[in-house]
Amino acid sequence: MLLFNSRTRNLQGLTAEEAVQFSKIQALPNFLVKERTPVLNTLYSDGFLVESHRDELLEVGEDYFSARNDDTSMGLTIAPSMGCNLACGYCFQGLNKDNEKMDRQLPDAIREVVAAKIYDLNSLSVTWYGGEPLMGKQAIFDISDDLMAMCDMHGVNYSASIVTNGFLLSPRISKRLHAARVDFAQITIDGLKKTHDRMRPLTSGRGSYETIMHNIETSLNQSPMHIQVRINVGAENIDEVPDLIDEFIAQGFDQYPHFSVYCAPIHASTTESGEAFDMSVAKADFTKKMIAVERKARAAGLMSEVAPSMGFDGLCVAATKNGLVITQNGDVHKCWETAHDPKKRVGSVYNMEDVDKSPTAKIWDEWTPFTSETCRSCKILPMCGGFCGHKFVYNGAGDEFNLPCPDWKWRTAEYVFERAMTHGAVEEDQWLPEETTETACQSGARHTMESLKASQDEVIERVNRVHGFEIDRDFLLNGDIRDWEKENLTREDQKADQVELAK
């Protein structure tokens, strides 16, 4: 028997005799320990047995909200450009992107946002995003210089990453990014040349594969910046992913310790998601195909061993108190999946005192996985933490596959077994087919569109009750927060907005 504790992340293997003893203990609501046997000591120290008076769900909630409201760390996602040089049909931002250049005043405004928090911070993390952020590369370098200098002066740890399509990642740019402390780059490759060029063409219609692959190779050779290739997996390319792993190996990418890959299912998360509505794959189908792919990638050193992080995966920039997404025109969002849509902003960087006042901001403040019965009863909640708040808050904007539960939810048994194999605790032939997660659901019920709708309704009700708003689901999905701002901002606020427009 294999035991995995999602709170402590401990993995424990039991002999047949110990498994019988543990099963007897499980059948009891509580019990009095008369004698501490070695197996009981291990189960207790690893968190599999706890004192009967403890409320573990309450403790997990305390850990979650402590991390969520941490004032000592700040996460900024900055989009120096929302334009893009690719025309990916499944992009959740749609194809009609805003090519407006970054406001000249924006670097100063970002500096002021950080300066207002700097004395409380231990760390500042910046993610460069878009559109395609390298279309605004000079802004990346200029803002990085300002933020690095400020953090160095105040003893604040500074780190940065970038999400880029890789087409503009020349050797010179790669080196400059690393000098700007960008130590991680995510680049998407969706298949071999023919498939990738069809799914991720340039706006001119030409292919992008060869240039991106060349840029990855030269960057790996000339910069220590880690490159992680994301493979977006949909109905069109799901069977080609193993061949793409082989291609990475053939290119010699497996020889670089600062190269890795991961796979993510394509789904429609916004109304602008275009071809994603036709390309989406169900998580169950994705899971079946990816188990063998991931095992192959790990064997080649392209993926790390199955090991969950020690934090809550759901504590992204959207869910954290000091998390902000700032676009090239100064709009402030909580989630980067709304960054392309000004109707869903929470405010403006030029008027930060009002950012927390809008109903969209309060929706993000009030959302928590602990109000969802599906999340509360989930056995991987201590790892997941809701995983993706956007899928709760904006439920109904995408398709029926747009569910938040992470891979661990769909592959609980498989991941635990893989981890045990890595540590030599089990052999591959010991796998029991009846333990397949899709069938056994070891971690509990998964979210459905109905459960997400119930969570969304609860959040809307709470925002209206606690904060005095009168919003509904239609406003959340289709309304324009700028209309609310015009009706509710003070005269001083409106004047600030006029100054912003003049800029």
SULLINVEN-V758238 format. One record per residue. N is the residue number from 1. RES is the residue in three letters. PHI is phi in degrees with one decimal (none if undefined). OMEGA is omega in degrees with one decimal (none if undefined). Layout:
BEGIN
[[N	RES	PHI	OMEGA] [N	RES	PHI	OMEGA]]
END
This chain:
BEGIN
[[1	MET	none	175.9] [2	LEU	-108.8	176.2] [3	LEU	-117.1	176.1] [4	PHE	-132.5	179.6] [5	ASN	-104.2	-174.7] [6	SER	-73.9	177.2] [7	ARG	-87.7	-179.4] [8	THR	-88.5	-176.2] [9	ARG	66.9	179.4] [10	ASN	-80.1	177.1] [11	LEU	-116.7	-176.7] [12	GLN	-134.7	174.4] [13	GLY	-101.1	179.9] [14	LEU	-114.9	172.5] [15	THR	-70.9	179.6] [16	ALA	-59.2	-179.9] [17	GLU	-66.8	179.2] [18	GLU	-66.7	179.0] [19	ALA	-63.8	177.2] [20	VAL	-62.5	179.3] [21	GLN	-61.8	-179.7] [22	PHE	-65.8	179.3] [23	SER	-61.6	177.3] [24	LYS	-65.3	178.3] [25	ILE	-64.0	-179.7] [26	GLN	-59.2	-176.9] [27	ALA	-72.8	-177.7] [28	LEU	-95.9	175.9] [29	PRO	-64.1	171.7] [30	ASN	-162.7	-177.3] [31	PHE	-153.6	179.7] [32	LEU	-101.2	-179.5] [33	VAL	-81.9	178.3] [34	LYS	-92.9	-178.7] [35	GLU	-143.2	179.8] [36	ARG	-83.1	175.2] [37	THR	-83.5	178.6] [38	PRO	-55.4	-178.3] [39	VAL	-67.8	177.0] [40	LEU	-65.3	178.0] [41	ASN	-60.2	-179.8] [42	THR	-66.0	-179.8] [43	LEU	-61.7	179.8] [44	TYR	-71.7	-176.9] [45	SER	-66.4	-179.9] [46	ASP	-89.8	174.5] [47	GLY	89.5	179.8] [48	PHE	-80.1	173.1] [49	LEU	-122.8	179.8] [50	VAL	-133.6	177.1] [51	GLU	-62.4	-173.4] [52	SER	-65.3	-177.6] [53	HIS	-81.1	-175.7] [54	ARG	-80.9	175.0] [55	ASP	-106.4	-174.3] [56	GLU	-66.7	178.3] [57	LEU	-63.1	176.8] [58	LEU	-63.0	-179.6] [59	GLU	-65.4	177.5] [60	VAL	-63.0	177.7] [61	GLY	-61.7	178.0] [62	GLU	-63.5	177.5] [63	ASP	-62.5	-177.5] [64	TYR	-62.3	-175.9] [65	PHE	-71.8	174.3] [66	SER	-63.4	178.7] [67	ALA	-70.8	-177.3] [68	ARG	-64.9	-176.5] [69	ASN	-100.0	-178.3] [70	ASP	-62.9	-179.8] [71	ASP	-84.7	-172.7] [72	THR	-90.1	177.3] [73	SER	-126.2	-179.6] [74	MET	-136.3	177.5] [75	GLY	-121.8	177.3] [76	LEU	-114.1	167.6] [77	THR	-109.0	-174.5] [78	ILE	-118.3	178.2] [79	ALA	-107.9	178.9] [80	PRO	-69.8	175.8] [81	SER	-151.3	172.4] [82	MET	-99.6	173.2] [83	GLY	-77.0	-179.2] [84	CYS	-148.9	178.2] [85	ASN	-91.6	174.8] [86	LEU	-108.0	179.6] [87	ALA	-131.0	-178.4] [88	CYS	-76.5	-173.6] [89	GLY	-64.0	-177.2] [90	TYR	-97.6	-175.1] [91	CYS	-60.4	-178.3] [92	PHE	-70.2	176.5] [93	GLN	-88.4	-177.0] [94	GLY	78.9	-177.5] [95	LEU	-97.3	-178.9] [96	ASN	-91.8	-173.4] [97	LYS	-88.9	-178.8] [98	ASP	-83.7	-179.6] [99	ASN	-93.7	179.0] [100	GLU	-59.3	179.5] [101	LYS	-76.6	-179.0] [102	MET	-64.1	174.7] [103	ASP	-56.7	178.8] [104	ARG	-64.5	-178.0] [105	GLN	-82.8	-172.2] [106	LEU	-64.0	178.2] [107	PRO	-55.6	178.1] [108	ASP	-65.3	-179.4] [109	ALA	-66.4	177.8] [110	ILE	-64.7	178.1] [111	ARG	-59.2	179.8] [112	GLU	-67.2	178.3] [113	VAL	-60.8	-179.5] [114	VAL	-71.1	-178.9] [115	ALA	-59.4	-179.7] [116	ALA	-67.8	-177.3] [117	LYS	-111.0	-163.4] [118	ILE	-58.0	-175.8] [119	TYR	-72.5	178.5] [120	ASP	-96.7	-169.6] [121	LEU	-88.7	165.2] [122	ASN	-102.7	-177.4] [123	SER	-148.1	173.4] [124	LEU	-129.4	179.0] [125	SER	-117.4	-178.6] [126	VAL	-119.2	172.5] [127	THR	-115.2	177.2] [128	TRP	-88.5	-166.6] [129	TYR	-141.7	177.8] [130	GLY	-155.1	17.5] [131	GLY	36.4	175.6] [132	GLU	-110.7	-174.1] [133	PRO	-61.3	-177.7] [134	LEU	-72.7	170.5] [135	MET	-74.0	174.0] [136	GLY	-124.9	-170.5] [137	LYS	-62.0	-178.5] [138	GLN	-64.0	177.0] [139	ALA	-64.6	177.1] [140	ILE	-58.7	-176.8] [141	PHE	-67.9	-177.9] [142	ASP	-67.1	-179.0] [143	ILE	-67.0	178.0] [144	SER	-59.6	179.4] [145	ASP	-57.9	-179.7] [146	ASP	-63.8	-175.5] [147	LEU	-70.0	177.9] [148	MET	-63.3	-179.9] [149	ALA	-63.0	180.0] [150	MET	-63.8	-179.6] [151	CYS	-66.2	178.9] [152	ASP	-61.9	-178.9] [153	MET	-64.4	-175.0] [154	HIS	-106.5	177.4] [155	GLY	68.0	-179.9] [156	VAL	-100.0	178.6] [157	ASN	-69.5	-178.4] [158	TYR	-115.3	175.5] [159	SER	-141.8	-177.7] [160	ALA	-149.9	176.4] [161	SER	-142.6	-179.8] [162	ILE	-143.0	172.3] [163	VAL	-108.6	-173.5] [164	THR	-136.7	175.2] [165	ASN	-78.8	173.2] [166	GLY	86.8	-175.3] [167	PHE	-67.4	-178.5] [168	LEU	-99.4	-175.8] [169	LEU	-83.1	177.4] [170	SER	-72.3	176.8] [171	PRO	-55.4	-179.7] [172	ARG	-64.9	-180.0] [173	ILE	-66.7	179.5] [174	SER	-59.9	179.0] [175	LYS	-65.6	-179.8] [176	ARG	-67.6	176.7] [177	LEU	-63.5	179.6] [178	HIS	-64.9	176.4] [179	ALA	-64.7	177.2] [180	ALA	-87.9	177.4] [181	ARG	64.3	170.1] [182	VAL	-82.9	-174.0] [183	ASP	-104.6	-177.9] [184	PHE	-147.6	177.3] [185	ALA	-129.4	172.7] [186	GLN	-99.9	-179.9] [187	ILE	-128.8	-177.4] [188	THR	-99.1	169.4] [189	ILE	-126.3	-171.0] [190	ASP	-104.0	179.0] [191	GLY	158.2	173.2] [192	LEU	-66.6	-168.7] [193	LYS	-48.1	-175.0] [194	LYS	-62.2	-178.4] [195	THR	-69.0	-179.3] [196	HIS	-60.3	-177.8] [197	ASP	-64.8	176.6] [198	ARG	-76.3	-177.2] [199	MET	-84.5	-175.3] [200	ARG	-134.9	179.6] [201	PRO	-79.6	169.4] [202	LEU	-67.8	178.1] [203	THR	-62.9	177.1] [204	SER	-77.6	-177.2] [205	GLY	98.6	178.7] [206	ARG	-72.9	179.6] [207	GLY	-76.5	-179.0] [208	SER	-119.1	-169.7] [209	TYR	-59.3	-172.5] [210	GLU	-63.5	179.5] [211	THR	-65.2	-178.5] [212	ILE	-66.0	179.1] [213	MET	-62.3	177.3] [214	HIS	-63.3	-179.6] [215	ASN	-65.3	176.6] [216	ILE	-62.1	-178.2] [217	GLU	-62.1	-178.0] [218	THR	-68.4	177.8] [219	SER	-66.2	178.1] [220	LEU	-61.1	-179.3] [221	ASN	-73.6	-168.3] [222	GLN	-113.1	-178.1] [223	SER	-142.6	176.4] [224	PRO	-79.3	178.8] [225	MET	-58.3	-179.3] [226	HIS	-72.4	175.8] [227	ILE	-113.1	174.9] [228	GLN	-113.6	177.3] [229	VAL	-86.4	173.4] [230	ARG	-96.8	175.7] [231	ILE	-108.6	176.5] [232	ASN	-79.9	-170.8] [233	VAL	-106.8	177.1] [234	GLY	-132.3	-177.1] [235	ALA	-59.6	-174.9] [236	GLU	-76.3	-172.3] [237	ASN	-125.8	-172.2] [238	ILE	-61.0	-178.6] [239	ASP	-83.2	-177.7] [240	GLU	-96.4	-175.6] [241	VAL	-58.3	177.5] [242	PRO	-58.5	178.5] [243	ASP	-67.0	178.5] [244	LEU	-68.5	175.3] [245	ILE	-60.0	177.2] [246	ASP	-60.4	-179.5] [247	GLU	-66.5	176.9] [248	PHE	-61.0	178.3] [249	ILE	-67.5	179.4] [250	ALA	-62.1	178.3] [251	GLN	-77.1	179.6] [252	GLY	83.4	-178.6] [253	PHE	-66.2	179.7] [254	ASP	-68.3	-179.9] [255	GLN	-85.3	-178.1] [256	TYR	-102.6	178.8] [257	PRO	-67.1	179.9] [258	HIS	-100.7	173.6] [259	PHE	-130.6	177.4] [260	SER	-152.6	178.7] [261	VAL	-133.8	167.0] [262	TYR	-152.7	-176.6] [263	CYS	-113.9	178.4] [264	ALA	-138.1	-179.3] [265	PRO	-74.0	173.1] [266	ILE	-76.2	172.1] [267	HIS	-147.8	178.7] [268	ALA	-89.9	-177.1] [269	SER	-103.8	179.5] [270	THR	-137.8	178.2] [271	THR	-68.4	-178.6] [272	GLU	-89.2	-169.7] [273	SER	-71.6	170.5] [274	GLY	54.2	-175.2] [275	GLU	-64.5	179.6] [276	ALA	-60.6	178.9] [277	PHE	-62.7	178.8] [278	ASP	-94.8	-175.2] [279	MET	-95.2	-175.0] [280	SER	-55.3	174.2] [281	VAL	-122.2	177.4] [282	ALA	-66.8	-178.9] [283	LYS	-58.8	-179.6] [284	ALA	-63.2	179.4] [285	ASP	-68.1	177.4] [286	PHE	-58.8	-178.0] [287	THR	-60.4	-178.0] [288	LYS	-58.1	-176.9] [289	LYS	-73.5	-170.3] [290	MET	-83.1	-179.7] [291	ILE	-58.5	-180.0] [292	ALA	-68.6	179.5] [293	VAL	-62.4	-178.3] [294	GLU	-67.1	177.8] [295	ARG	-63.1	178.2] [296	LYS	-64.4	-179.2] [297	ALA	-66.4	178.6] [298	ARG	-67.0	179.5] [299	ALA	-61.9	179.7] [300	ALA	-89.5	-179.1] [301	GLY	80.0	-178.8] [302	LEU	-89.9	175.0] [303	MET	-133.7	176.0] [304	SER	-77.7	179.6] [305	GLU	-64.3	179.3] [306	VAL	-66.0	-179.6] [307	ALA	-154.4	-179.5] [308	PRO	-69.1	175.5] [309	SER	-68.6	-177.6] [310	MET	-86.6	178.4] [311	GLY	-98.5	174.9] [312	PHE	-94.4	-178.3] [313	ASP	-62.1	-178.0] [314	GLY	-78.2	-179.8] [315	LEU	-87.5	176.3] [316	CYS	-85.8	-178.2] [317	VAL	-59.9	-177.4] [318	ALA	-68.3	-172.9] [319	ALA	-95.2	-175.3] [320	THR	-99.2	-175.7] [321	LYS	-59.0	-176.8] [322	ASN	-98.6	179.4] [323	GLY	-100.3	179.9] [324	LEU	-139.4	170.7] [325	VAL	-114.3	-176.3] [326	ILE	-122.0	-178.6] [327	THR	-94.7	-171.5] [328	GLN	-65.6	179.5] [329	ASN	-100.8	177.0] [330	GLY	96.0	175.3] [331	ASP	-62.9	176.6] [332	VAL	-111.8	176.3] [333	HIS	-124.3	172.0] [334	LYS	-95.0	-175.5] [335	CYS	-123.2	-178.4] [336	TRP	-73.4	176.7] [337	GLU	-79.9	172.4] [338	THR	-110.3	-172.0] [339	ALA	-59.9	-178.8] [340	HIS	-80.3	-171.0] [341	ASP	-117.8	-177.5] [342	PRO	-61.6	179.6] [343	LYS	-66.9	-176.6] [344	LYS	-111.3	178.5] [345	ARG	-70.0	174.1] [346	VAL	-103.9	178.2] [347	GLY	161.1	-178.1] [348	SER	-127.0	179.0] [349	VAL	-66.4	178.9] [350	TYR	-84.4	-177.3] [351	ASN	-146.9	-170.8] [352	MET	-64.2	-178.0] [353	GLU	-65.0	-179.8] [354	ASP	-103.4	-175.4] [355	VAL	-61.4	-176.7] [356	ASP	-85.9	-172.6] [357	LYS	-94.0	-171.9] [358	SER	-74.2	176.8] [359	PRO	-62.4	177.3] [360	THR	-66.7	176.6] [361	ALA	-66.1	-178.8] [362	LYS	-67.8	175.7] [363	ILE	-58.7	179.7] [364	TRP	-68.6	178.1] [365	ASP	-63.6	-173.1] [366	GLU	-86.2	179.7] [367	TRP	-68.8	174.8] [368	THR	-156.0	177.9] [369	PRO	-66.1	-175.4] [370	PHE	-77.8	172.8] [371	THR	-93.0	179.9] [372	SER	-97.0	-180.0] [373	GLU	-63.8	177.9] [374	THR	-61.1	178.4] [375	CYS	-69.7	-176.7] [376	ARG	-61.8	-178.2] [377	SER	-93.0	-176.3] [378	CYS	-79.8	-176.5] [379	LYS	-80.1	175.6] [380	ILE	-108.8	177.2] [381	LEU	-53.0	-180.0] [382	PRO	-63.5	175.5] [383	MET	-96.4	-168.8] [384	CYS	-80.7	-178.4] [385	GLY	62.4	-179.6] [386	GLY	93.3	175.2] [387	PHE	63.6	-177.9] [388	CYS	-140.8	-179.3] [389	GLY	-61.5	-178.7] [390	HIS	-58.9	-177.7] [391	LYS	-71.5	172.6] [392	PHE	-82.6	-172.8] [393	VAL	-62.1	-176.9] [394	TYR	-108.7	174.0] [395	ASN	-56.1	-178.3] [396	GLY	106.3	179.2] [397	ALA	-82.8	-177.3] [398	GLY	-112.1	-178.9] [399	ASP	-104.8	-174.6] [400	GLU	-72.8	178.4] [401	PHE	-92.3	-175.0] [402	ASN	-82.1	-175.8] [403	LEU	-109.8	-172.6] [404	PRO	-82.4	-171.6] [405	CYS	-57.4	-174.7] [406	PRO	-77.4	-178.9] [407	ASP	-56.0	-179.2] [408	TRP	-58.9	-179.7] [409	LYS	-68.7	-176.4] [410	TRP	-91.8	-177.4] [411	ARG	-135.2	-175.8] [412	THR	-55.5	-177.0] [413	ALA	-65.0	-178.1] [414	GLU	-63.2	-179.7] [415	TYR	-67.7	177.6] [416	VAL	-62.0	-179.8] [417	PHE	-66.0	178.2] [418	GLU	-59.9	-179.8] [419	ARG	-65.0	179.0] [420	ALA	-65.2	177.4] [421	MET	-64.2	179.6] [422	THR	-58.0	-177.8] [423	HIS	-95.0	175.1] [424	GLY	73.6	-178.0] [425	ALA	-82.1	179.8] [426	VAL	-140.6	174.4] [427	GLU	-109.0	-175.6] [428	GLU	-58.6	-177.1] [429	ASP	-75.2	177.7] [430	GLN	-89.5	179.0] [431	TRP	-65.1	179.1] [432	LEU	-103.7	-177.2] [433	PRO	-55.4	-178.3] [434	GLU	-70.3	178.8] [435	GLU	-90.1	177.6] [436	THR	-53.2	-173.3] [437	THR	-59.6	-178.2] [438	GLU	-57.0	-179.3] [439	THR	-88.4	-171.2] [440	ALA	-83.6	-179.7] [441	CYS	48.3	-174.9] [442	GLN	-57.7	-175.9] [443	SER	-94.0	177.0] [444	GLY	105.4	-176.0] [445	ALA	-64.3	176.3] [446	ARG	-97.7	178.5] [447	HIS	-67.3	172.8] [448	THR	-124.4	176.4] [449	MET	-61.2	-179.8] [450	GLU	-68.8	-179.8] [451	SER	-67.4	177.2] [452	LEU	-68.3	177.5] [453	LYS	-62.1	178.8] [454	ALA	-63.0	178.0] [455	SER	-65.9	178.5] [456	GLN	-61.5	179.0] [457	ASP	-60.2	-179.2] [458	GLU	-64.7	180.0] [459	VAL	-66.5	178.8] [460	ILE	-60.4	179.8] [461	GLU	-60.9	-178.5] [462	ARG	-68.1	178.5] [463	VAL	-60.6	179.5] [464	ASN	-66.4	-176.5] [465	ARG	-71.9	-174.3] [466	VAL	-80.2	-171.6] [467	HIS	-109.7	173.2] [468	GLY	76.6	177.1] [469	PHE	-87.6	174.9] [470	GLU	-133.6	-179.5] [471	ILE	-104.9	176.9] [472	ASP	-136.9	-176.6] [473	ARG	-63.4	-179.8] [474	ASP	-64.0	176.3] [475	PHE	-62.8	-177.3] [476	LEU	-61.6	-175.0] [477	LEU	-87.5	-170.6] [478	ASN	-123.1	-177.2] [479	GLY	-75.1	179.7] [480	ASP	-121.1	-177.0] [481	ILE	-61.2	-179.8] [482	ARG	-66.7	174.7] [483	ASP	-65.6	177.3] [484	TRP	-63.2	-179.1] [485	GLU	-60.8	-179.5] [486	LYS	-63.6	-176.6] [487	GLU	-83.1	-168.9] [488	ASN	-118.7	178.5] [489	LEU	-72.2	175.8] [490	THR	-71.8	178.9] [491	ARG	-60.0	178.8] [492	GLU	-64.2	179.0] [493	ASP	-64.8	-179.7] [494	GLN	-64.8	177.2] [495	LYS	-63.1	178.3] [496	ALA	-63.3	178.3] [497	ASP	-66.2	178.3] [498	GLN	-64.3	176.1] [499	VAL	-62.4	179.6] [500	GLU	-61.7	-179.8] [501	LEU	-63.8	178.7] [502	ALA	-62.7	178.1] [503	LYS	-64.9	none]]
END
